[in-house]
Amino acid sequence: MDIGMSESFDRRDFLRIAGIAGTSLVVGDVQFAAGEPTTRPRDDADPVMSSFAAPKLDVVRVGVVGVGKRGPAHVNNLVKLDRVEIKAICDLDSAHAARAGELVTKAGKPTPTLYTNGDHDFERMNDRDDLDLIVNATPWDWHVPIALDAMRKGKHAFIEVPAATTVNDCWALVETSEKTRRHCVMMENCCYGASELMVLNMCRAGLFGELLHGEAGYLHDLVGNKFGGKNEVNGKWRLQPSKKFNGNMYPTHGLGPVAQYMGINRGDRFDYLVSMSSPSRGINLKATELFGPDDPRAKFHYALGDVNTSIIKTASGRTIMLEHQTSNPRPYSRINTIVGTKGLFCGYLDRIAFSDSWADLAPLAAKYEHPLWTRHKAKALNGGHGGMDYVMMVRLIDCLHDGSPMDMCVYDAAAWSCIVELSIKSVAARSAAVDFPDFTRGAWRASAPLGIVS
């Protein structure tokens, strides 16, 4: 059953199905388990990953998987860092792998070994005993299998966003990270933007008082990017989720920073969400414009609503509005709003207020510039996405060098990413409330919120 096409699947049906043990919700060709417990037992011998510090690495030896579009940006930043060696690169396309290898050699570093022999050649790369970290910038379906294989073979795993798209896969990442004592970090670069770091600093300084509400999103005109050439009837990989699923397919970019402001998984946690979607129109309109009204891509019934809105309630009672919109013409925004008892910050364009009128942000921006940004901004500005890519990679690698806990751990990767499945379930159930799993198994209560690191 395609939930984007069904109008008869109502709240009563959802609650009936969710209450029957062993049943599941099938969307397209993906099966989502229903009625799952919101937590799972954890071996007391396993570490709490929010405070876990791996042994120090004097040199971080890296393998990179997926260097078609996003991966080369990571390669470019990694070759700029001291005590980092890119020893291996894996991609299905040998030309992509060779191009990424040239980025390494042009930086004066040793030539990496290339792995280009099929879908699972990453397994052969991960078998090496001279790698500490696998950087994974592949399409979504490959995030989990590559990360699991890496951790089971003794490597830390950095994954592009979202880390996973199902609750079961999120649990697999959590449990494997704990068992193997290897970091599993979703590379949510938006947490390291200049504005986001500044607002985190403001929140920790108490500038907004008690935090009550946040707003976040991924509002990006990507509809043209979802299609391939004239003869690619199925479109690019980004188009496939839009065919099958109706929910928030890319929740983490705007949400990550807001979750850090609020101390999610560190003093608070996501409790439940409700989600709803508008009609689907934009993809068909764009396909008609590009290929004509009789093209199969123009006639297809896409499941994904143009605008998905989810409301998250936290355990402490706070609220977050989360929006996804990638099929309509609009300026880019991640919203980035935080509301407290003493004031609020709104992003895109950045504004701040402590009364019924906007205040002058400039002096506050200078005062509360985050130390990470101050330290690295000169090099960051050529590091991708306004510098946030570079600052993120510097910080993650520094944690490996220093043997320090990560700012973003596997619990964050799971909690932020599982919204894909939870929102799909809620939309299918006429916006029924859906509980979040507690991936920390209660450890969130004793974990301190992320501090201001230098």
WOQUIGI-V335354 format. One record per backbone hydrogen bond with DSSP energy under -1.0 kcal/mol. NH is the residue of the N-H (numbers start at 1). CO is the residue of the C=O. If there is no record, write none. Layout:
nh = [NH	NH]
co = [CO	CO]
//
This chain:
nh = [5	10	14	15	16	17	18	19	20	23	25	27	30	32	34	46	51	57	60	62	63	64	65	66	73	74	75	76	77	78	79	81	85	87	88	89	90	91	97	98	99	100	101	102	103	104	105	106	108	109	113	115	118	121	123	125	126	127	128	132	133	134	135	136	137	142	143	146	147	148	149	150	151	152	154	155	156	157	158	159	160	170	171	172	173	174	175	176	177	178	179	180	181	182	185	187	188	189	191	192	193	197	198	199	200	201	202	203	204	205	206	207	209	212	213	214	215	216	217	218	219	220	222	222	227	232	233	235	236	239	243	244	245	256	258	259	260	261	262	264	265	266	267	268	271	272	273	274	276	278	285	286	287	288	289	290	291	292	295	298	299	300	302	303	304	306	308	309	310	311	312	313	314	315	317	319	320	321	322	323	324	325	333	336	337	338	339	340	341	342	344	345	346	347	351	353	359	365	366	367	368	374	375	376	377	380	381	383	387	388	389	391	392	393	394	395	396	397	398	399	400	401	402	403	404	413	414	415	416	417	418	420	422	423	424	425	426	427	428	429	430	431	434	436	438	439	441	443	445]
co = [2	8	10	11	12	13	14	15	17	20	32	30	27	25	23	43	48	400	83	85	133	88	135	90	70	70	71	72	73	74	75	78	60	62	62	113	64	115	93	94	95	96	97	98	99	100	101	102	105	104	87	89	116	118	120	121	122	123	125	61	61	156	63	158	65	139	140	142	143	144	145	146	147	148	151	150	132	183	134	185	136	166	167	168	169	170	171	172	173	174	175	176	177	177	157	159	186	187	188	189	190	193	194	195	196	197	198	199	200	201	203	202	206	339	339	319	337	321	334	323	333	325	220	326	224	229	231	232	226	236	239	240	241	252	254	255	256	257	258	259	268	263	444	263	313	313	434	311	309	307	281	282	283	284	285	286	287	288	292	295	295	296	300	242	242	279	324	276	322	274	320	272	318	269	314	212	312	214	310	216	308	218	219	334	215	345	213	343	210	208	353	338	351	335	346	344	352	361	362	363	364	370	371	372	373	376	377	380	384	385	384	387	388	389	390	391	392	393	394	395	396	397	398	399	399	409	410	411	412	413	414	417	418	419	420	421	422	423	424	425	427	426	273	271	38	437	438	440	442]
//
